[in-house]
Amino acid sequence: MSDRWLVSVDQNCIGSGMCAGAAPEHFELMDGYARPIKDEVDPDEAVIDAAESCPVEAILVKLASTGEVVAPKE
């Protein structure tokens, strides 16, 4: 079984909407800023794509069990 992921959006979000476009089932815009629909999700490549496409790297995806960063990769 795959480890679940923790998804967060930090205060650097500029509300570009790239994440909501890449993964609308995981991100939404609220009051002009992105937020994850759920804080913990099953692994999904769309979440990685959203984190990697964020122009200010405001999205962080970590393994729920260890806290290891899944995305964005440096």
Summary of the structure (lengths in Angstrom):
residues: 74
radius of gyration: 11.1
end to end distance: 26.3
largest distance: 36.1
contacts: 211
relative contact order: 0.30
helix: 19%
strand: 31%
